[in-house]
Amino acid sequence: MGERSWLNGAMHAGFFLLLAASAARVVARHELTDRLTVAALAVAALLALLYGAGVVLWRRLGPALPVWLGLVIGVAVALVLLAPSFAWCAVPLYFLCLRLLPTIGVVNAAVLLTAAVVVGQLRIAKVADPSLVLAPIGIAAVITAVFWALQYEIRQRQRLIDDLVAARDSLAASQLRAGALEERGRLAREIHDTLAQGLSSISMLLQAADRSWGTDRSRALAAQAAAVADENLAEARRFVRDLTPARLEGRSLADALRDLCADTERRAGLRTVFREEGEPAGTGEAAAAVLLRVAQGALANTVEHSAASEAVVTLSHLGDAVALDVRDDGRGFDPDDLDPDGAAASGRGFGLPGMRERLARVGGSLAVESRPGEGTALAASVPLGEEP
């Protein structure tokens, strides 16, 4: 149990008050010329000095406090046997014993102090009264029982505090792990939607350049591959810092999507049309970044998986929401092959789980419609005013 200065102060003050009151009683009832009275006062002064030294050096004594308490109890026992009026000084000493001594030490000290009080009282009593024996024993028993009950409550409370601290630390560690996993997932999605797609485009461009090596077309394709590499390098630097996609820097979402469609058509040979409908409203940075990433992922899927000849990207401003539609005329797929999170039984999820998670962060939603041989339509929407 930690040291409680206020409790120590109360015990010390109570001891000195009782010692002073007992000395005053001795002086009032006995002559100062009596040698026993003088001896009792001298022993009382010695006890006060010894006790006071312990109070002053309390922190410095540390592990030696039980030794100091043993000396105090020895002098106190001698004082009570010499002058039973000092019996009340045993009460604060009981508390000190309970605070500083182990159980066996408390029992021995309590027996010694109680016996001294009983012997002192019987020595000056004119009639042997049972209360002179039972009262000191009862007082010692009550003090011990109350203090041990308090100690037990304190230990239980400390145990509860320790459990709460341990639970807090465990929760903090769990949150740290969850944050690390979330960040890892973010990086994985960013890599899939930017770097992986960019590297795929670079590979396709270089393969096409290799087939026509030495011609003007091969040089143009190599230049496009270099441009894609530069763009993906910029994207890598930005998503590591969790910043806005490069295409959105200083531009509107519509401009970024229009540029994305033009790049996709130029690099992949897929006819890609951009349309904008409705009166443009203020789309927040987070929502714009998410919708751009969704468009990037959808077009990458179209180029890589659909064998489509045309894709249409439509940005619709609906007043209270912004909607993005990406449609292609490719081979399509069976939506029944996808689980509720958008992952296929084969393990290929086409980036749909990442798209859904991104949209959920800004209060948006995603719907996918597709039929084998009839193309695919992806619809994403984000309500305005839901910026986190």
Backbone torsions as a table, in degrees:
resi	resn	phi	psi	omega
1	MET	NA	136.4	179.9
2	GLY	-70.6	154.6	-179.0
3	GLU	-70.9	136.2	178.0
4	ARG	-116.5	106.0	-173.1
5	SER	-62.7	-34.3	-178.6
6	TRP	-66.9	-35.7	179.3
7	LEU	-71.2	-41.6	175.5
8	ASN	-60.1	-44.0	180.0
9	GLY	-60.7	-40.8	179.4
10	ALA	-64.7	-42.2	179.0
11	MET	-65.4	-42.9	-178.8
12	HIS	-65.4	-44.2	179.8
13	ALA	-63.8	-41.4	178.7
14	GLY	-62.9	-39.0	179.7
15	PHE	-62.9	-49.1	-177.5
16	PHE	-66.2	-35.5	176.9
17	LEU	-64.5	-45.7	179.1
18	LEU	-65.8	-37.1	178.0
19	LEU	-64.5	-42.9	178.8
20	ALA	-66.3	-41.7	179.5
21	ALA	-64.5	-40.2	179.6
22	SER	-66.2	-40.6	178.3
23	ALA	-63.7	-40.5	178.6
24	ALA	-63.8	-36.9	179.0
25	ARG	-66.5	-41.6	178.1
26	VAL	-61.9	-44.3	-179.6
27	VAL	-64.2	-38.3	-177.7
28	ALA	-70.4	-29.0	-174.0
29	ARG	-100.5	-14.4	-176.3
30	HIS	-132.5	155.9	178.6
31	GLU	-76.0	142.4	178.4
32	LEU	-70.8	-14.1	178.5
33	THR	-81.6	-10.9	179.9
34	ASP	-73.8	131.0	-175.9
35	ARG	-65.5	-35.1	178.3
36	LEU	-65.5	-38.2	178.5
37	THR	-64.5	-45.5	179.4
38	VAL	-63.0	-41.9	179.7
39	ALA	-64.3	-40.4	179.5
40	ALA	-63.1	-43.1	179.6
41	LEU	-66.0	-36.7	178.6
42	ALA	-65.2	-43.9	178.2
43	VAL	-65.1	-36.9	177.4
44	ALA	-62.5	-40.9	177.8
45	ALA	-64.5	-41.2	177.4
46	LEU	-62.0	-42.1	178.9
47	LEU	-62.8	-41.7	179.0
48	ALA	-62.6	-43.2	179.6
49	LEU	-65.1	-44.0	-179.9
50	LEU	-64.1	-43.8	179.9
51	TYR	-66.8	-43.1	179.8
52	GLY	-61.7	-38.3	177.8
53	ALA	-62.4	-39.7	178.2
54	GLY	-65.2	-37.6	178.7
55	VAL	-64.7	-44.7	-178.9
56	VAL	-65.4	-40.1	-176.3
57	LEU	-98.7	20.8	-173.3
58	TRP	-51.7	-52.1	-177.7
59	ARG	-69.7	-34.5	-178.5
60	ARG	-72.1	-32.7	-178.5
61	LEU	-66.7	-41.7	176.2
62	GLY	51.2	-116.2	-178.7
63	PRO	-63.1	-17.4	-178.9
64	ALA	-85.1	-0.1	-178.9
65	LEU	-59.3	-39.8	177.1
66	PRO	-60.4	-35.4	177.4
67	VAL	-64.9	-46.0	177.5
68	TRP	-59.5	-42.4	-179.8
69	LEU	-64.5	-36.9	177.4
70	GLY	-61.2	-41.8	177.4
71	LEU	-63.9	-42.3	179.8
72	VAL	-61.9	-44.3	-179.3
73	ILE	-64.0	-41.1	178.7
74	GLY	-59.5	-46.5	178.9
75	VAL	-65.9	-39.0	-179.4
76	ALA	-64.9	-40.4	177.9
77	VAL	-61.6	-44.2	178.4
78	ALA	-62.0	-39.5	-179.2
79	LEU	-66.9	-42.2	-179.6
80	VAL	-66.6	-38.6	177.6
81	LEU	-66.7	-33.2	-179.9
82	LEU	-77.2	-40.8	-178.8
83	ALA	-141.7	98.0	-177.3
84	PRO	-57.9	-14.7	177.8
85	SER	-61.6	-21.9	-180.0
86	PHE	-85.8	12.1	-177.3
87	ALA	-61.5	-32.2	-178.3
88	TRP	-64.5	-21.1	179.3
89	CYS	-66.7	-14.2	179.6
90	ALA	-71.2	-23.0	-175.6
91	VAL	-62.7	-55.2	178.0
92	PRO	-64.4	-26.0	177.6
93	LEU	-68.5	-31.9	174.1
94	TYR	-57.3	-48.3	-179.2
95	PHE	-61.3	-42.2	178.7
96	LEU	-61.4	-41.2	178.2
97	CYS	-61.1	-43.1	-179.7
98	LEU	-65.6	-29.2	-178.8
99	ARG	-83.7	-33.0	-169.4
100	LEU	-108.5	-18.2	-172.5
101	LEU	-110.4	152.9	172.1
102	PRO	-69.3	173.9	-173.9
103	THR	-56.9	-47.0	-178.4
104	ILE	-64.4	-35.8	177.7
105	GLY	-67.1	-38.6	178.5
106	VAL	-63.0	-45.0	-179.1
107	VAL	-61.7	-47.6	-179.2
108	ASN	-62.5	-43.8	-179.3
109	ALA	-65.8	-40.8	179.9
110	ALA	-64.0	-42.2	178.7
111	VAL	-63.0	-43.8	-178.1
112	LEU	-64.1	-47.3	-179.2
113	LEU	-66.0	-42.9	-179.7
114	THR	-64.4	-42.2	178.5
115	ALA	-62.3	-41.6	179.1
116	ALA	-61.8	-42.9	179.9
117	VAL	-64.3	-45.0	-180.0
118	VAL	-62.1	-46.9	-179.8
119	VAL	-62.9	-42.3	179.3
120	GLY	-62.1	-43.7	-179.7
121	GLN	-66.2	-42.0	-179.7
122	LEU	-66.8	-30.8	-177.6
123	ARG	-65.4	-33.9	-176.9
124	ILE	-102.0	-4.3	-178.0
125	ALA	-76.5	139.4	177.5
126	LYS	-81.6	-29.1	179.0
127	VAL	-127.4	132.7	179.4
128	ALA	-71.6	103.2	-177.6
129	ASP	-104.4	127.4	179.8
130	PRO	-55.6	-28.4	-178.7
131	SER	-64.0	-25.5	178.9
132	LEU	-66.3	-24.3	178.1
133	VAL	-94.7	-45.7	-174.1
134	LEU	-72.2	-36.5	-176.6
135	ALA	-62.6	-50.1	178.0
136	PRO	-60.8	-38.1	178.6
137	ILE	-65.0	-42.6	179.9
138	GLY	-63.9	-42.9	179.4
139	ILE	-62.0	-45.1	179.8
140	ALA	-62.7	-40.5	-179.4
141	ALA	-65.8	-42.5	-179.5
142	VAL	-64.7	-45.9	-179.8
143	ILE	-59.5	-45.0	-178.9
144	THR	-63.9	-44.9	-178.5
145	ALA	-63.8	-45.2	-178.8
146	VAL	-63.9	-44.5	-176.8
147	PHE	-67.1	-41.9	178.6
148	TRP	-64.8	-34.9	176.2
149	ALA	-64.7	-41.8	177.6
150	LEU	-64.4	-41.5	178.3
151	GLN	-60.3	-40.8	179.8
152	TYR	-63.8	-44.0	178.3
153	GLU	-62.2	-40.2	179.9
154	ILE	-64.6	-42.4	178.5
155	ARG	-63.5	-41.1	178.4
156	GLN	-63.4	-41.7	179.0
157	ARG	-65.7	-40.4	178.6
158	GLN	-64.2	-38.7	177.8
159	ARG	-63.3	-40.2	177.7
160	LEU	-64.3	-42.3	178.1
161	ILE	-62.0	-43.5	178.8
162	ASP	-61.2	-40.8	178.7
163	ASP	-64.6	-40.8	179.4
164	LEU	-65.4	-40.7	178.4
165	VAL	-63.7	-42.7	178.8
166	ALA	-63.5	-41.1	178.1
167	ALA	-64.6	-39.4	178.3
168	ARG	-63.4	-43.9	179.7
169	ASP	-63.9	-40.5	178.8
170	SER	-64.4	-41.1	178.4
171	LEU	-64.2	-41.2	179.0
172	ALA	-62.6	-41.1	178.4
173	ALA	-65.2	-39.7	178.9
174	SER	-64.8	-41.7	178.2
175	GLN	-64.4	-36.9	178.0
176	LEU	-64.3	-44.2	178.1
177	ARG	-64.3	-41.4	179.1
178	ALA	-63.7	-39.9	177.6
179	GLY	-63.3	-40.0	178.7
180	ALA	-64.9	-41.9	178.8
181	LEU	-66.0	-39.2	178.5
182	GLU	-64.3	-42.8	178.3
183	GLU	-65.4	-38.1	177.4
184	ARG	-63.3	-41.4	177.4
185	GLY	-64.1	-39.6	178.2
186	ARG	-60.5	-47.2	179.8
187	LEU	-62.3	-38.9	178.9
188	ALA	-62.9	-42.8	179.4
189	ARG	-65.7	-42.7	179.7
190	GLU	-62.3	-41.6	179.2
191	ILE	-63.6	-42.1	179.9
192	HIS	-63.8	-43.7	-172.8
193	ASP	-83.5	-15.2	-177.1
194	THR	-122.5	-71.7	-173.2
195	LEU	-64.6	-45.6	-178.5
196	ALA	-62.2	-42.8	178.9
197	GLN	-66.8	-39.6	178.9
198	GLY	-64.3	-43.1	178.2
199	LEU	-64.0	-36.7	176.9
200	SER	-63.4	-41.3	178.3
201	SER	-64.9	-42.4	178.5
202	ILE	-60.3	-42.4	179.3
203	SER	-61.5	-45.2	-179.8
204	MET	-63.6	-42.6	-179.7
205	LEU	-64.4	-42.7	-179.8
206	LEU	-67.9	-35.5	176.2
207	GLN	-64.4	-41.6	178.2
208	ALA	-66.2	-38.9	178.6
209	ALA	-65.1	-35.4	-178.7
210	ASP	-66.5	-36.6	-179.4
211	ARG	-68.1	-26.3	179.8
212	SER	-119.4	37.0	-174.0
213	TRP	-59.0	137.9	177.6
214	GLY	92.8	-3.6	179.8
215	THR	-104.0	169.2	176.4
216	ASP	-61.2	-35.0	179.6
217	ARG	-64.1	-40.4	-179.9
218	SER	-64.5	-38.8	178.4
219	ARG	-66.4	-38.0	178.0
220	ALA	-65.5	-41.8	178.8
221	LEU	-65.5	-39.7	177.8
222	ALA	-64.0	-38.1	177.5
223	ALA	-64.6	-39.3	176.5
224	GLN	-64.0	-40.9	178.6
225	ALA	-61.8	-41.3	178.0
226	ALA	-63.3	-40.2	179.1
227	ALA	-64.0	-41.5	178.0
228	VAL	-63.5	-40.1	179.0
229	ALA	-62.4	-43.0	178.4
230	ASP	-63.0	-42.6	-179.6
231	GLU	-63.3	-42.1	-179.3
232	ASN	-71.6	-29.3	173.6
233	LEU	-63.3	-43.2	177.1
234	ALA	-63.2	-40.8	178.2
235	GLU	-62.4	-41.7	-179.6
236	ALA	-60.3	-43.9	179.7
237	ARG	-64.2	-33.0	-177.1
238	ARG	-79.4	-43.5	-177.2
239	PHE	-72.5	-24.7	173.2
240	VAL	-62.9	-35.0	178.4
241	ARG	-90.5	0.8	-179.4
242	ASP	59.5	42.3	-179.9
243	LEU	-100.0	179.1	179.7
244	THR	-65.4	142.2	176.1
245	PRO	-54.1	148.8	-175.5
246	ALA	-57.7	-37.9	-177.1
247	ARG	-64.1	-23.1	-175.9
248	LEU	-92.3	-5.3	-177.2
249	GLU	-66.6	112.3	178.9
250	GLY	71.5	16.9	-177.1
251	ARG	-134.9	159.9	175.9
252	SER	-81.2	165.7	177.9
253	LEU	-63.0	-39.9	-179.8
254	ALA	-62.2	-43.8	178.7
255	ASP	-62.8	-41.1	-179.8
256	ALA	-64.7	-41.3	178.6
257	LEU	-67.7	-39.5	177.9
258	ARG	-61.8	-42.4	178.1
259	ASP	-65.6	-39.8	178.8
260	LEU	-61.9	-43.5	180.0
261	CYS	-64.3	-41.5	179.5
262	ALA	-64.1	-42.4	179.0
263	ASP	-64.4	-41.4	-179.7
264	THR	-62.5	-43.6	179.6
265	GLU	-64.8	-41.3	-177.5
266	ARG	-69.2	-40.2	-173.4
267	ARG	-85.1	-38.5	-174.0
268	ALA	-100.8	-10.6	-177.8
269	GLY	74.1	12.0	178.7
270	LEU	-92.6	124.5	176.5
271	ARG	-63.4	119.4	-175.0
272	THR	-127.8	118.9	-175.3
273	VAL	-109.8	135.7	175.8
274	PHE	-111.5	136.5	176.8
275	ARG	-132.5	146.4	176.4
276	GLU	-128.4	132.0	-177.8
277	GLU	-127.9	146.1	178.3
278	GLY	86.2	171.4	179.8
279	GLU	-83.4	120.5	-177.9
280	PRO	-57.6	135.7	176.2
281	ALA	-119.0	170.8	-178.4
282	GLY	-71.6	101.7	176.3
283	THR	-89.8	125.4	-178.2
284	GLY	-62.3	159.7	-177.8
285	GLU	-60.3	-44.5	-177.7
286	ALA	-64.2	-44.5	-179.9
287	ALA	-65.1	-41.3	178.8
288	ALA	-62.5	-42.7	179.3
289	ALA	-63.0	-41.7	-179.8
290	VAL	-64.5	-46.8	-178.9
291	LEU	-64.2	-37.0	177.0
292	LEU	-64.7	-43.0	178.5
293	ARG	-62.6	-39.4	178.3
294	VAL	-63.0	-43.3	178.6
295	ALA	-63.2	-41.4	177.6
296	GLN	-59.9	-46.0	-179.4
297	GLY	-65.2	-42.0	-178.9
298	ALA	-65.0	-43.6	179.4
299	LEU	-67.8	-36.2	177.0
300	ALA	-62.7	-40.4	176.7
301	ASN	-63.7	-40.4	180.0
302	THR	-61.5	-46.6	-179.0
303	VAL	-65.0	-41.7	-171.1
304	GLU	-84.1	-33.7	-169.0
305	HIS	-117.1	-25.4	-165.4
306	SER	-91.8	-19.9	-174.0
307	ALA	55.3	37.2	-178.0
308	ALA	-81.3	159.1	174.5
309	SER	-102.8	-15.8	-178.5
310	GLU	-152.4	144.5	173.6
311	ALA	-133.6	141.8	-179.8
312	VAL	-122.6	123.7	178.0
313	VAL	-108.7	122.1	-177.3
314	THR	-121.1	126.1	175.2
315	LEU	-107.6	118.1	-175.8
316	SER	-115.9	128.5	176.1
317	HIS	-98.7	112.8	-171.8
318	LEU	-105.9	17.7	179.4
319	GLY	87.9	-64.4	-179.4
320	ASP	-105.5	4.7	-179.3
321	ALA	-157.0	164.3	174.6
322	VAL	-122.0	130.2	-177.3
323	ALA	-119.2	144.2	177.1
324	LEU	-125.4	127.0	177.5
325	ASP	-122.3	133.5	175.8
326	VAL	-126.3	115.9	-178.0
327	ARG	-122.5	144.0	174.9
328	ASP	-137.2	164.6	-179.9
329	ASP	-107.4	34.5	-176.4
330	GLY	-82.9	-162.3	-173.4
331	ARG	-72.7	-21.3	179.2
332	GLY	70.6	-173.3	177.9
333	PHE	-159.7	171.5	-179.3
334	ASP	-92.2	113.0	180.0
335	PRO	-59.2	-21.5	179.1
336	ASP	-66.7	-16.2	177.8
337	ASP	-78.2	-7.3	-178.2
338	LEU	-102.2	143.1	173.8
339	ASP	-81.9	175.9	-177.1
340	PRO	-57.4	-24.6	179.8
341	ASP	-85.7	-5.6	177.7
342	GLY	96.3	8.9	-179.7
343	ALA	-96.6	139.8	-180.0
344	ALA	-82.1	157.4	179.3
345	ALA	-61.1	-28.2	179.1
346	SER	-73.0	-7.5	-177.6
347	GLY	97.7	-11.8	178.8
348	ARG	-87.9	117.5	-177.5
349	GLY	-104.1	-1.2	-179.8
350	PHE	56.5	21.7	179.6
351	GLY	75.8	4.8	-176.4
352	LEU	-65.0	-41.5	177.9
353	PRO	-58.3	-41.5	178.7
354	GLY	-64.7	-38.8	177.8
355	MET	-62.2	-45.0	-179.6
356	ARG	-61.8	-42.4	-178.4
357	GLU	-65.6	-42.1	178.0
358	ARG	-60.3	-47.6	-179.2
359	LEU	-62.8	-37.3	-180.0
360	ALA	-62.0	-32.1	-179.2
361	ARG	-64.5	-27.7	179.6
362	VAL	-109.8	19.0	176.6
363	GLY	78.0	16.0	-177.2
364	GLY	-94.1	-178.4	-179.1
365	SER	-144.7	164.4	-177.3
366	LEU	-136.9	136.7	174.9
367	ALA	-131.5	140.2	-178.8
368	VAL	-129.0	128.6	175.6
369	GLU	-123.4	134.4	180.0
370	SER	-160.3	148.8	173.9
371	ARG	-137.8	140.5	178.4
372	PRO	-55.3	125.2	178.8
373	GLY	83.6	-2.0	-176.1
374	GLU	-121.7	11.9	176.5
375	GLY	84.2	-177.8	-175.8
376	THR	-135.3	141.9	175.8
377	ALA	-126.6	125.6	178.4
378	LEU	-116.0	128.1	-178.5
379	ALA	-125.0	122.2	177.8
380	ALA	-122.0	141.6	178.8
381	SER	-140.2	146.3	179.4
382	VAL	-133.6	123.5	178.2
383	PRO	-71.3	143.1	176.4
384	LEU	-75.6	149.5	-179.5
385	GLY	84.3	6.4	-179.8
386	GLU	-103.7	15.9	-178.0
387	GLU	-60.4	127.1	-176.9
388	PRO	-70.8	NA	NA
